[in-house]
Amino acid sequence: MANVEHSGRRPGDAFEAVGGRLGAARLGLWLIAAVLAIRQLTAVLGTPKGDRLTDLETWVGPHGVLHVKGSLYDSTRFTGTPWSGLVLKPLTRTAEQALGWGWTFGTLLLVVALGLVAARALPQPVSRRTSLLAAPVAISLLMLSLPVRNTLWLGQTSIIPVLLVLLGCFVVRGRYAGGLLIGVAAAFQPPVLLFAPLLWFTARRRAAVTAGATFAACTLLAWAALPHDSYTYWVHHMAGTGLGAPADDLANQSLHGALLRLGLTGPLEIGLFLALGTAVAVLGVRRAVRYARDGQLLLAVAVTGCAAVAVSPTTWQHQLLWVLLAVVGRVGTRASDRYVWPVAVVLLMTLPAKMLLPNMAAVHPLRDNVVLLAALLAATVVPFLPRTSPSYRSPVPTEYADPVPSRFRHVPLLPFLRRVLTRPNLLLELLLIRVTYAAYAKVRLAATGGSNSAGRERAEGHAHQILDIERFLHIDIELWANHAVVKVGWLRDFFDFYYESFHFVVPLAVLAVLYWRRPADYRWARSTLGFATLLALVGFWLYPLAPPRLLPGLGIIDTVHGVQDFSKPDYGTLTALTNQYAAMPSLHFGWSLWCGVVVAVIAPREWMKALGLLHPLFTVSAIVATGNHWVLDAVGGAVVVAAGFGLAHLLQGPRAGAGSPSRKAADGAREPVRESAPST
């Protein structure tokens, strides 16, 4: 207070400033949520009519299932319960009129309502910042999630049961109303009936009985109105396992689908599914009851929903929102570990599985069932912290390096991005590296300049520009170097091997050593590499360039890829692996230069520094001699690497000094040092 009075500022000024920043952040998040909603709306409505809302069209279109006299299940197009058909049949004409704007806009409103209810249901106590920002963040995550995007695209009703359950648990009052809503939700999706035991064991027994009775009443009413369809659904198809796409389809993320994909069939598969399903249901409900009694009812609902995902005979992608709700659980005693579970869940629910795991046969069983595994982990294994744990609200703080003075007034530009000394979570690092590389590969593959023929013409035109510049500068040595190396067999084999093998191995090795021995330097080096790669992607996109080996008439011998057939108009433009015209700047040389600089800066011995600098020398020789890059490509690689180091310095300030006491305690430590974070 004395400092405030001495400065001439009122005590409330600081609070007003914080409130102003919080209000601006809230407004920005709501704008993001609105932009995402508009984007989803336009993406659906901008698609030709026959390609959007396809599931809804098969139900209520001119020749939809609900128009056909006879059984709903004469075809495999209708996969809902008989109750769903009974409810939808009278609404067929209205639904037809609502196809398009009405249906899609209504679905968006349901998503907004779901986000608002979920934000309201966060376990107490929550900070004012969290309460104000939770709703737009929840809505944005829902808009980005694959289940919501599929629901909007297909015209599904899968959001309704989730919303009914949340309304029944958190919004409606009374002893029976909540159970009534959950019972209706179970009539649409029978696995939702698993919430009845949760209500029973959390002292809401009347609501549990009401839920079961409502489900039974809806089912019996549908049976009386549609006896043949009810028999087909509940008996012949075993609760819908024979409806829709084949049960072993990758989209079926349930235990039943996973067992079928593993090759199990017949009574053995059914028996194993029932045994595993029962175990998951019992364990999941027990855990959910424990979290509900702990005051984390939203987490309890998410755990129960994840168990329902696993035990359902069929769980299609648009029915997987329960997994996203599990993001509210807190895992880990360190502050740096808190991000692992929510980041993993968000990435899992917003990105295709192919971006999360590499395309290797050994990991296909894991990749094909990754959402199911997440649901199983949330329901049975993940050690979510109880609110009584000391680490729930006060995790072990992150250790930061002492700020290093900069020569420039405005550096660091983002002072809140302080240098962290402790080792980051390995699982989170591996996940982010994998996703970042997958995004890098996608962008690089897409940066072809349009069609194959147009991309090739543009890339070859840029290659002639580069060749002309090199000739003007008298550095056009590619043809000479290529032919000289081809004449020496062992040298050609060496450069081919070096080009193909060391591009990924050396950077990963450097990162691994830094992660284990020098965690503070690992974060600094990783940031610089990320900035350099991002800038390189911009170059690939703006300036597609044919490498020397793909320029007709130059006479370059491709020593790595073999003889070229330039008569094929699409050759070299796009392969199954990468964009062959992503040559400027050269990340082969850029990454190798990054390795050399990092080793030269950090290595404690002179011979280590010299050995590190040999790598970019060998790399630039290999990329030129094999005909894969121009000399100016290497110059471009050096430019983006320099810019990467510059951006890291600009945003976070100078690298933490080696003489800092906290730095010495952190570097080389096997375990993170547990110290208090500096006061702010």
VMD Tcl script that draws the C-alpha trace (Angstrom):
set ca {
  {0.00 0.00 0.00}
  {2.87 2.32 0.77}
  {4.32 1.72 -2.67}
  {0.96 2.43 -4.26}
  {0.55 5.69 -2.36}
  {4.09 6.72 -3.16}
  {3.47 6.15 -6.85}
  {0.36 8.25 -6.78}
  {-1.95 5.44 -7.93}
  {-5.16 4.47 -6.21}
  {-5.34 0.93 -4.71}
  {-8.20 0.07 -7.04}
  {-6.22 0.88 -10.17}
  {-4.47 -2.48 -10.22}
  {-7.75 -4.33 -9.86}
  {-9.31 -2.23 -12.61}
  {-6.37 -3.00 -14.89}
  {-6.70 -6.73 -14.21}
  {-10.43 -6.54 -14.79}
  {-9.88 -4.70 -18.05}
  {-7.45 -7.32 -19.32}
  {-9.81 -10.07 -18.23}
  {-12.70 -8.42 -20.05}
  {-10.62 -8.04 -23.20}
  {-9.58 -11.68 -23.03}
  {-13.17 -12.76 -22.54}
  {-14.33 -10.68 -25.51}
  {-11.56 -12.14 -27.66}
  {-12.50 -15.71 -26.72}
  {-16.16 -15.08 -27.51}
  {-15.13 -13.67 -30.89}
  {-13.11 -16.83 -31.55}
  {-16.10 -18.98 -30.61}
  {-18.32 -16.93 -32.93}
  {-15.85 -17.23 -35.81}
  {-15.64 -21.01 -35.34}
  {-19.43 -21.28 -35.27}
  {-19.77 -19.24 -38.47}
  {-17.02 -21.32 -40.06}
  {-18.85 -24.57 -39.25}
  {-22.13 -23.13 -40.48}
  {-20.69 -22.01 -43.81}
  {-18.73 -25.24 -44.26}
  {-21.93 -27.28 -44.05}
  {-24.22 -24.98 -45.98}
  {-21.59 -24.30 -48.63}
  {-21.46 -27.99 -49.54}
  {-23.74 -29.32 -52.30}
  {-27.01 -30.62 -50.94}
  {-26.35 -34.26 -51.74}
  {-23.04 -34.22 -49.84}
  {-24.19 -32.73 -46.53}
  {-26.61 -33.85 -43.84}
  {-26.48 -37.27 -45.45}
  {-27.74 -39.18 -42.41}
  {-30.66 -36.83 -42.00}
  {-31.47 -37.11 -45.70}
  {-31.63 -40.90 -45.44}
  {-34.12 -40.55 -42.62}
  {-36.45 -37.77 -43.72}
  {-35.58 -37.03 -47.36}
  {-38.02 -37.64 -50.21}
  {-37.22 -41.37 -50.12}
  {-36.04 -41.49 -46.52}
  {-36.55 -44.38 -44.15}
  {-39.20 -42.56 -42.13}
  {-41.34 -42.22 -45.27}
  {-41.21 -45.92 -46.07}
  {-44.09 -48.05 -44.89}
  {-42.91 -51.11 -43.04}
  {-39.86 -51.67 -40.86}
  {-37.40 -48.93 -40.08}
  {-34.65 -51.50 -40.39}
  {-35.46 -52.90 -43.82}
  {-32.28 -51.13 -44.84}
  {-29.20 -50.34 -42.78}
  {-29.63 -46.59 -43.20}
  {-31.51 -46.04 -39.93}
  {-29.47 -46.93 -36.84}
  {-31.45 -45.24 -34.09}
  {-33.65 -46.92 -31.51}
  {-37.33 -47.61 -32.24}
  {-38.08 -44.75 -29.84}
  {-36.04 -42.43 -32.08}
  {-38.07 -43.51 -35.09}
  {-41.32 -43.09 -33.19}
  {-40.39 -39.54 -32.17}
  {-39.01 -38.54 -35.57}
  {-41.82 -39.88 -37.73}
  {-44.33 -37.14 -36.82}
  {-41.60 -34.54 -37.31}
  {-40.63 -35.72 -40.78}
  {-42.29 -32.92 -42.73}
  {-40.94 -30.27 -40.37}
  {-37.47 -31.78 -40.53}
  {-37.56 -31.73 -44.32}
  {-38.40 -28.04 -44.26}
  {-35.60 -27.46 -41.73}
  {-32.93 -29.24 -43.77}
  {-30.09 -26.79 -44.28}
  {-30.20 -23.54 -42.32}
  {-32.74 -24.57 -39.74}
  {-31.24 -27.91 -38.79}
  {-27.62 -26.72 -38.82}
  {-28.36 -23.53 -36.91}
  {-30.39 -25.50 -34.38}
  {-27.49 -27.90 -33.88}
  {-25.16 -24.97 -33.29}
  {-27.50 -23.65 -30.62}
  {-27.40 -27.06 -28.92}
  {-23.60 -26.94 -28.96}
  {-23.64 -23.47 -27.39}
  {-26.06 -24.66 -24.70}
  {-23.84 -27.68 -24.04}
  {-20.78 -25.45 -23.60}
  {-22.62 -23.09 -21.25}
  {-23.87 -25.94 -19.06}
  {-20.43 -27.59 -18.97}
  {-18.79 -24.28 -17.97}
  {-21.36 -23.79 -15.24}
  {-20.71 -27.31 -13.94}
  {-17.00 -26.84 -13.23}
  {-16.11 -28.08 -9.74}
  {-16.09 -25.35 -7.09}
  {-14.32 -23.28 -6.06}
  {-13.16 -21.75 -9.33}
  {-11.43 -18.43 -9.80}
  {-13.19 -15.45 -11.30}
  {-10.90 -15.69 -14.31}
  {-11.87 -19.33 -14.90}
  {-15.59 -18.71 -14.48}
  {-15.56 -15.86 -17.00}
  {-13.42 -17.58 -19.61}
  {-14.71 -21.14 -19.28}
  {-17.85 -20.75 -21.43}
  {-16.23 -19.41 -24.64}
  {-13.34 -21.87 -24.28}
  {-15.76 -24.79 -23.86}
  {-17.82 -23.72 -26.88}
  {-14.70 -23.28 -29.01}
  {-13.39 -26.73 -28.08}
  {-16.76 -28.25 -28.92}
  {-16.83 -26.49 -32.29}
  {-13.36 -27.83 -33.11}
  {-14.03 -31.38 -31.94}
  {-14.49 -34.16 -34.47}
  {-17.78 -35.40 -32.90}
  {-19.44 -31.99 -33.31}
  {-18.05 -31.52 -36.81}
  {-19.35 -34.96 -37.77}
  {-22.73 -34.25 -36.21}
  {-23.06 -31.02 -38.19}
  {-21.89 -32.66 -41.40}
  {-24.07 -35.78 -41.13}
  {-27.14 -34.18 -39.57}
  {-27.05 -36.40 -36.49}
  {-28.88 -35.97 -33.18}
  {-26.08 -37.26 -30.94}
  {-25.66 -33.94 -29.10}
  {-29.18 -34.18 -27.67}
  {-28.55 -37.11 -25.25}
  {-25.35 -35.49 -23.92}
  {-27.16 -32.20 -23.35}
  {-30.10 -33.95 -21.68}
  {-27.75 -35.71 -19.25}
  {-25.96 -32.47 -18.34}
  {-29.27 -30.67 -17.89}
  {-30.52 -33.49 -15.69}
  {-27.38 -33.42 -13.54}
  {-26.69 -29.70 -13.23}
  {-29.61 -27.49 -14.25}
  {-33.06 -28.84 -13.46}
  {-34.33 -28.86 -9.91}
  {-36.52 -31.40 -8.19}
  {-36.19 -35.06 -7.34}
  {-37.66 -36.43 -10.53}
  {-36.97 -33.96 -13.35}
  {-33.28 -34.86 -13.70}
  {-34.06 -38.56 -13.87}
  {-36.77 -37.89 -16.44}
  {-34.31 -36.14 -18.77}
  {-31.68 -38.85 -18.37}
  {-34.29 -41.54 -19.05}
  {-35.33 -39.82 -22.28}
  {-31.65 -39.56 -23.26}
  {-31.22 -43.30 -22.63}
  {-34.20 -44.01 -24.85}
  {-32.27 -42.33 -27.68}
  {-28.91 -43.91 -26.73}
  {-29.32 -46.94 -24.43}
  {-25.74 -46.85 -23.01}
  {-26.72 -43.57 -21.31}
  {-28.70 -45.74 -18.87}
  {-25.35 -46.26 -17.14}
  {-25.98 -42.88 -15.47}
  {-28.80 -44.38 -13.41}
  {-26.37 -46.21 -11.07}
  {-24.39 -42.98 -10.75}
  {-27.53 -41.22 -9.55}
  {-28.39 -44.08 -7.20}
  {-25.01 -44.21 -5.45}
  {-24.79 -40.42 -5.12}
  {-27.95 -40.13 -3.02}
  {-30.28 -39.27 -5.91}
  {-32.20 -42.51 -5.77}
  {-35.55 -41.10 -6.80}
  {-33.92 -39.56 -9.88}
  {-32.25 -42.93 -10.63}
  {-35.57 -44.77 -10.37}
  {-37.21 -42.10 -12.51}
  {-34.50 -42.46 -15.16}
  {-34.96 -46.22 -15.32}
  {-38.74 -45.94 -15.36}
  {-38.69 -43.28 -18.08}
  {-36.38 -45.38 -20.24}
  {-38.61 -48.42 -19.75}
  {-41.78 -46.42 -20.50}
  {-40.32 -44.96 -23.72}
  {-39.07 -48.36 -24.83}
  {-42.40 -50.08 -24.08}
  {-44.31 -47.32 -25.83}
  {-42.14 -47.79 -28.90}
  {-42.60 -51.57 -28.62}
  {-46.39 -51.15 -28.57}
  {-46.34 -48.81 -31.56}
  {-43.57 -50.58 -33.51}
  {-43.44 -54.19 -32.27}
  {-41.61 -55.61 -35.29}
  {-38.99 -52.85 -35.27}
  {-38.50 -53.20 -31.51}
  {-37.96 -56.94 -31.83}
  {-35.51 -56.34 -34.68}
  {-33.53 -53.79 -32.66}
  {-33.50 -55.32 -29.19}
  {-33.38 -59.02 -30.03}
  {-32.31 -59.71 -33.59}
  {-29.67 -57.00 -33.81}
  {-28.57 -57.20 -30.14}
  {-29.12 -53.54 -29.37}
  {-28.11 -52.32 -32.78}
  {-24.81 -54.13 -33.38}
  {-25.98 -55.18 -36.84}
  {-27.17 -51.74 -37.93}
  {-25.35 -49.12 -39.94}
  {-21.77 -49.69 -41.05}
  {-20.07 -53.01 -40.19}
  {-19.32 -53.26 -36.49}
  {-15.61 -53.73 -37.19}
  {-15.44 -50.40 -39.02}
  {-12.75 -48.04 -37.70}
  {-15.43 -45.48 -36.85}
  {-16.87 -47.86 -34.21}
  {-14.76 -46.92 -31.20}
  {-16.15 -49.46 -28.74}
  {-14.79 -52.63 -27.16}
  {-16.96 -54.68 -29.50}
  {-15.51 -52.97 -32.57}
  {-11.93 -53.28 -31.28}
  {-12.30 -57.02 -30.61}
  {-13.69 -57.56 -34.09}
  {-10.80 -55.62 -35.61}
  {-8.40 -57.86 -33.71}
  {-9.88 -60.87 -35.53}
  {-12.09 -62.29 -32.76}
  {-15.53 -63.49 -33.84}
  {-18.39 -65.66 -32.70}
  {-19.16 -66.73 -29.12}
  {-15.59 -66.08 -27.99}
  {-15.80 -62.43 -29.02}
  {-19.28 -61.97 -27.54}
  {-18.24 -63.54 -24.23}
  {-15.07 -61.50 -24.00}
  {-16.94 -58.31 -24.89}
  {-19.54 -58.94 -22.19}
  {-16.88 -59.71 -19.58}
  {-14.73 -56.71 -20.39}
  {-17.76 -54.45 -20.76}
  {-19.07 -55.45 -17.34}
  {-15.68 -54.84 -15.73}
  {-15.33 -51.42 -17.36}
  {-18.88 -50.41 -16.43}
  {-18.47 -51.42 -12.78}
  {-15.06 -49.82 -12.38}
  {-16.10 -46.69 -14.25}
  {-19.22 -46.14 -12.15}
  {-17.28 -46.74 -8.93}
  {-14.72 -44.12 -9.90}
  {-17.46 -41.73 -11.00}
  {-19.24 -42.09 -7.67}
  {-16.00 -41.32 -5.84}
  {-15.42 -38.14 -7.86}
  {-19.05 -37.07 -7.48}
  {-18.81 -37.39 -3.70}
  {-15.60 -35.38 -3.90}
  {-17.48 -32.47 -5.48}
  {-16.35 -33.11 -9.06}
  {-19.70 -34.05 -10.57}
  {-18.76 -32.93 -14.09}
  {-15.74 -35.25 -14.00}
  {-17.99 -38.01 -12.67}
  {-20.36 -37.51 -15.60}
  {-17.43 -37.59 -18.03}
  {-16.04 -40.81 -16.52}
  {-19.46 -42.47 -16.72}
  {-19.86 -41.31 -20.31}
  {-16.43 -42.73 -21.21}
  {-17.45 -46.06 -19.71}
  {-20.64 -45.94 -21.80}
  {-18.53 -45.29 -24.92}
  {-16.54 -48.46 -24.25}
  {-19.39 -50.81 -23.36}
  {-21.77 -49.76 -26.12}
  {-21.94 -52.31 -28.96}
  {-21.47 -49.48 -31.46}
  {-20.05 -46.03 -30.71}
  {-19.68 -43.96 -33.85}
  {-17.50 -40.86 -34.02}
  {-20.35 -38.41 -33.59}
  {-21.17 -40.07 -30.21}
  {-17.79 -39.50 -28.54}
  {-18.32 -36.15 -26.83}
  {-18.01 -37.78 -23.40}
  {-14.27 -38.15 -23.93}
  {-13.89 -34.40 -24.50}
  {-15.68 -33.65 -21.21}
  {-12.98 -35.63 -19.38}
  {-10.64 -32.69 -20.04}
  {-11.83 -31.18 -16.72}
  {-9.95 -33.78 -14.67}
  {-6.69 -32.70 -13.03}
  {-3.73 -35.07 -13.23}
  {-0.23 -34.69 -11.83}
  {1.35 -33.05 -8.81}
  {3.63 -30.68 -10.77}
  {2.33 -27.58 -12.48}
  {4.12 -28.58 -15.69}
  {2.36 -31.97 -15.70}
  {-1.11 -30.45 -15.53}
  {-1.16 -29.79 -19.26}
  {-0.51 -33.39 -20.35}
  {-4.01 -34.81 -19.95}
  {-6.03 -31.83 -21.28}
  {-3.68 -31.31 -24.25}
  {-3.79 -35.02 -25.10}
  {-7.60 -35.09 -24.91}
  {-8.03 -31.93 -26.99}
  {-5.64 -33.15 -29.68}
  {-7.27 -36.57 -29.70}
  {-10.74 -35.11 -30.14}
  {-9.83 -32.49 -32.76}
  {-7.25 -34.22 -34.98}
  {-7.39 -37.44 -37.02}
  {-5.59 -40.41 -35.49}
  {-3.12 -40.42 -38.40}
  {-1.73 -37.11 -37.15}
  {-1.22 -38.45 -33.64}
  {0.61 -41.66 -34.48}
  {2.98 -42.49 -37.34}
  {1.87 -44.55 -40.30}
  {3.66 -47.72 -39.20}
  {2.17 -51.20 -39.24}
  {3.35 -51.86 -35.69}
  {1.20 -49.04 -34.28}
  {-1.89 -49.57 -36.44}
  {-3.78 -51.45 -33.67}
  {-3.09 -48.53 -31.34}
  {-3.95 -45.89 -33.96}
  {-7.17 -47.64 -34.99}
  {-8.47 -47.69 -31.40}
  {-6.91 -44.54 -29.99}
  {-10.21 -42.87 -28.99}
  {-11.43 -46.07 -27.35}
  {-8.18 -46.30 -25.41}
  {-8.61 -42.73 -24.22}
  {-12.15 -43.54 -23.06}
  {-10.93 -46.67 -21.27}
  {-8.11 -44.76 -19.59}
  {-10.46 -42.02 -18.41}
  {-12.99 -44.54 -17.11}
  {-10.62 -46.93 -15.35}
  {-7.00 -45.83 -15.03}
  {-6.20 -42.09 -15.14}
  {-5.47 -40.95 -11.55}
  {-7.54 -37.78 -11.43}
  {-6.72 -35.79 -8.30}
  {-9.38 -35.47 -5.58}
  {-10.13 -31.99 -4.32}
  {-8.76 -33.01 -0.91}
  {-5.30 -33.53 -2.40}
  {-2.83 -30.73 -1.54}
  {-1.75 -30.72 -5.19}
  {-5.27 -30.12 -6.51}
  {-5.09 -26.36 -6.07}
  {-1.38 -25.94 -5.27}
  {0.78 -28.10 -7.53}
  {4.55 -28.06 -7.27}
  {5.41 -24.77 -9.01}
  {7.54 -24.48 -12.10}
  {11.10 -23.21 -11.66}
  {12.11 -20.24 -13.78}
  {15.53 -18.88 -14.66}
  {16.60 -15.47 -13.45}
  {16.04 -12.88 -16.20}
  {19.13 -12.07 -18.23}
  {19.54 -8.36 -19.08}
  {19.28 -7.55 -22.77}
  {21.07 -4.89 -24.79}
  {17.77 -3.88 -26.37}
  {15.05 -1.97 -24.58}
  {12.02 -3.96 -25.78}
  {13.57 -7.43 -25.44}
  {11.98 -9.68 -24.34}
  {8.86 -8.68 -26.22}
  {6.78 -11.19 -24.23}
  {8.24 -11.06 -20.71}
  {5.63 -13.46 -19.34}
  {7.21 -16.25 -21.42}
  {9.91 -16.78 -18.83}
  {12.64 -19.35 -19.32}
  {11.72 -22.59 -17.57}
  {14.55 -24.57 -15.98}
  {12.85 -27.84 -15.15}
  {12.56 -30.74 -17.57}
  {9.23 -30.76 -19.47}
  {6.90 -33.72 -19.40}
  {8.24 -36.31 -21.84}
  {4.84 -37.62 -22.95}
  {3.62 -34.11 -23.72}
  {6.82 -33.32 -25.62}
  {6.58 -36.46 -27.75}
  {2.92 -35.78 -28.48}
  {3.51 -32.18 -29.49}
  {6.55 -33.09 -31.61}
  {4.53 -35.74 -33.42}
  {1.56 -33.42 -34.06}
  {3.83 -30.58 -35.14}
  {5.67 -32.80 -37.58}
  {2.39 -34.17 -38.96}
  {1.16 -30.61 -39.52}
  {4.49 -29.73 -41.12}
  {4.18 -32.70 -43.49}
  {0.60 -31.76 -44.36}
  {1.47 -28.15 -45.17}
  {4.56 -29.15 -47.11}
  {2.52 -31.66 -49.09}
  {-0.17 -29.07 -49.86}
  {2.23 -26.34 -50.97}
  {2.33 -27.42 -54.62}
  {1.08 -24.25 -56.27}
  {-2.31 -25.68 -57.30}
  {-2.73 -28.54 -59.76}
  {0.07 -30.96 -60.59}
  {0.81 -29.46 -63.99}
  {0.53 -25.87 -62.77}
  {2.68 -26.65 -59.73}
  {5.38 -28.20 -61.88}
  {5.45 -25.29 -64.31}
  {5.69 -22.74 -61.52}
  {8.36 -24.70 -59.66}
  {10.48 -25.15 -62.78}
  {10.15 -21.44 -63.56}
  {11.46 -20.62 -60.09}
  {14.31 -23.09 -60.64}
  {15.40 -21.22 -63.76}
  {15.34 -17.99 -61.73}
  {17.59 -19.53 -59.08}
  {19.94 -20.93 -61.71}
  {20.24 -17.53 -63.39}
  {21.07 -15.86 -60.09}
  {23.69 -18.49 -59.28}
  {25.28 -18.10 -62.71}
  {25.43 -14.35 -62.19}
  {27.14 -14.93 -58.84}
  {29.34 -17.70 -60.27}
  {28.19 -20.24 -57.67}
  {26.33 -22.62 -60.02}
  {28.38 -25.65 -58.98}
  {25.54 -28.21 -58.81}
  {26.23 -29.93 -62.16}
  {29.99 -30.05 -61.61}
  {29.67 -31.39 -58.05}
  {27.07 -33.96 -59.07}
  {29.10 -35.42 -61.93}
  {32.32 -35.36 -59.92}
  {30.74 -37.37 -57.09}
  {29.06 -39.86 -59.44}
  {32.46 -40.87 -60.76}
  {33.66 -41.94 -57.28}
  {31.55 -44.87 -56.11}
  {32.34 -44.79 -52.40}
  {31.84 -41.01 -52.24}
  {28.49 -41.28 -54.01}
  {27.35 -44.00 -51.58}
  {28.51 -41.91 -48.62}
  {26.59 -38.80 -49.67}
  {23.47 -40.82 -50.55}
  {23.55 -42.46 -47.13}
  {24.22 -39.17 -45.37}
  {21.37 -37.43 -47.20}
  {18.82 -40.14 -46.38}
  {19.85 -41.01 -42.82}
  {21.13 -38.02 -40.86}
  {18.37 -35.50 -41.60}
  {16.19 -36.71 -38.71}
  {18.61 -38.74 -36.62}
  {20.98 -35.92 -35.65}
  {18.35 -33.29 -34.64}
  {16.45 -35.90 -32.61}
  {19.67 -37.00 -30.94}
  {20.57 -33.41 -30.04}
  {17.10 -32.82 -28.60}
  {17.24 -36.07 -26.63}
  {20.63 -35.24 -25.07}
  {19.50 -31.72 -24.19}
  {16.25 -33.00 -22.71}
  {18.10 -35.38 -20.42}
  {21.19 -33.37 -19.56}
  {20.29 -29.70 -20.14}
  {16.51 -29.19 -19.79}
  {16.68 -25.39 -19.80}
  {18.70 -25.40 -23.01}
  {16.34 -28.02 -24.45}
  {13.43 -25.60 -24.28}
  {15.49 -22.82 -25.85}
  {16.76 -25.05 -28.66}
  {13.34 -26.56 -29.32}
  {11.78 -23.10 -29.66}
  {14.40 -21.94 -32.15}
  {13.95 -25.08 -34.24}
  {10.18 -24.62 -34.23}
  {10.41 -21.01 -35.39}
  {12.85 -21.94 -38.17}
  {10.61 -24.75 -39.41}
  {7.53 -22.52 -39.37}
  {9.32 -19.89 -41.46}
  {10.48 -22.60 -43.86}
  {6.86 -23.67 -44.38}
  {6.04 -20.14 -45.44}
  {8.84 -20.39 -47.99}
  {7.54 -23.71 -49.32}
  {4.10 -22.21 -49.74}
  {5.11 -18.95 -51.38}
  {7.99 -20.17 -53.53}
  {7.67 -23.78 -54.75}
  {10.99 -24.68 -56.32}
  {12.11 -27.62 -58.43}
  {15.42 -29.03 -57.18}
  {18.24 -29.55 -59.69}
  {17.36 -33.23 -60.17}
  {13.83 -32.26 -61.33}
  {14.85 -29.55 -63.81}
  {14.70 -31.01 -67.35}
  {17.71 -30.43 -69.55}
  {20.15 -29.59 -66.77}
  {21.77 -33.03 -66.82}
  {21.75 -33.72 -63.08}
  {21.97 -37.41 -62.11}
  {19.62 -38.22 -59.21}
  {21.87 -40.47 -57.17}
  {19.28 -41.09 -54.44}
  {15.94 -41.52 -56.26}
  {17.09 -43.06 -59.53}
  {16.46 -42.17 -63.17}
  {13.82 -39.48 -63.76}
  {11.04 -39.76 -66.36}
  {10.26 -36.15 -67.26}
  {7.62 -37.28 -69.78}
  {5.19 -37.78 -66.88}
  {3.49 -34.44 -66.29}
  {2.83 -35.13 -62.62}
  {6.25 -36.54 -61.81}
  {7.93 -34.84 -58.91}
  {4.98 -32.64 -58.02}
  {3.46 -34.81 -55.38}
  {4.39 -38.21 -54.00}
  {2.82 -40.27 -51.27}
  {5.37 -38.98 -48.78}
  {6.19 -35.36 -49.39}
  {6.16 -32.39 -51.75}
  {9.17 -32.70 -54.01}
  {9.03 -28.98 -54.79}
  {9.58 -27.89 -51.16}
  {13.23 -27.00 -51.78}
  {13.52 -23.32 -50.79}
  {14.67 -23.01 -48.08}
  {16.54 -26.27 -47.54}
  {15.56 -27.73 -44.19}
  {18.11 -30.47 -44.76}
  {20.77 -27.82 -44.39}
  {18.74 -25.65 -42.01}
  {18.24 -28.39 -39.44}
  {21.87 -29.46 -39.75}
  {23.01 -25.86 -39.22}
  {20.72 -25.63 -36.18}
  {22.39 -28.77 -34.80}
  {25.84 -27.31 -35.41}
  {25.03 -23.98 -33.76}
  {23.41 -25.59 -30.72}
  {26.32 -27.98 -30.21}
  {28.84 -25.18 -30.71}
  {27.07 -22.99 -28.12}
  {26.40 -25.63 -25.47}
  {29.10 -28.32 -25.80}
  {31.73 -28.07 -23.02}
  {34.70 -29.32 -25.13}
  {36.28 -27.75 -28.18}
  {36.42 -31.04 -30.08}
  {32.68 -31.47 -29.50}
  {32.01 -28.04 -30.95}
  {34.15 -28.82 -34.00}
  {32.41 -32.18 -34.49}
  {29.00 -30.47 -34.33}
  {30.01 -27.98 -37.01}
  {31.10 -30.79 -39.33}
  {27.47 -31.92 -39.66}
  {26.23 -28.87 -41.63}
  {29.39 -29.06 -43.76}
  {28.72 -32.68 -44.73}
  {25.01 -31.94 -45.20}
  {25.47 -29.05 -47.62}
  {27.92 -31.17 -49.60}
  {25.41 -34.03 -49.73}
  {22.38 -31.98 -50.80}
  {24.31 -30.32 -53.64}
  {26.21 -33.40 -54.82}
  {23.07 -35.57 -54.96}
  {21.16 -32.95 -56.96}
  {18.52 -32.39 -54.29}
  {19.15 -28.71 -53.62}
  {20.62 -25.57 -55.12}
  {23.36 -23.69 -53.34}
  {20.91 -20.84 -52.69}
  {18.56 -23.32 -50.99}
  {21.24 -23.77 -48.34}
  {21.48 -20.00 -48.02}
  {17.72 -19.89 -47.49}
  {18.03 -22.60 -44.83}
  {20.66 -20.54 -43.02}
  {18.39 -17.48 -43.16}
  {15.40 -19.21 -41.54}
  {17.61 -20.73 -38.83}
  {19.09 -17.32 -38.04}
  {15.56 -15.90 -37.95}
  {14.51 -18.73 -35.61}
  {17.24 -17.87 -33.13}
  {16.37 -14.20 -33.53}
  {12.68 -14.73 -32.82}
  {13.42 -16.77 -29.71}
  {15.68 -13.97 -28.47}
  {13.12 -11.30 -29.34}
  {10.18 -12.99 -27.65}
  {11.84 -14.52 -24.58}
  {15.05 -12.59 -24.23}
  {18.60 -13.94 -24.00}
  {19.26 -17.56 -23.20}
  {19.57 -18.23 -19.46}
  {23.18 -17.65 -18.43}
  {25.31 -20.65 -17.53}
  {26.52 -18.91 -14.39}
  {23.08 -18.56 -12.85}
  {22.81 -20.54 -9.56}
  {19.34 -21.80 -10.44}
  {20.62 -22.76 -13.89}
  {23.45 -24.81 -12.43}
  {21.01 -26.61 -10.15}
  {18.73 -27.47 -13.05}
  {21.23 -28.45 -15.75}
  {22.15 -32.09 -15.57}
  {19.67 -32.81 -12.79}
  {17.99 -36.18 -12.89}
  {14.87 -34.85 -11.19}
  {13.31 -31.37 -11.30}
  {14.23 -29.10 -8.43}
  {11.21 -28.21 -6.35}
  {11.46 -24.56 -5.51}
  {8.98 -21.79 -5.20}
  {8.19 -19.80 -8.29}
  {9.32 -16.17 -8.14}
  {6.67 -13.81 -6.94}
  {4.95 -11.66 -9.50}
}
mol new
graphics top color blue
foreach p $ca { graphics top sphere $p radius 0.5 }
foreach p [lrange $ca 0 end-1] q [lrange $ca 1 end] { graphics top cylinder $p $q radius 0.2 }
display resetview
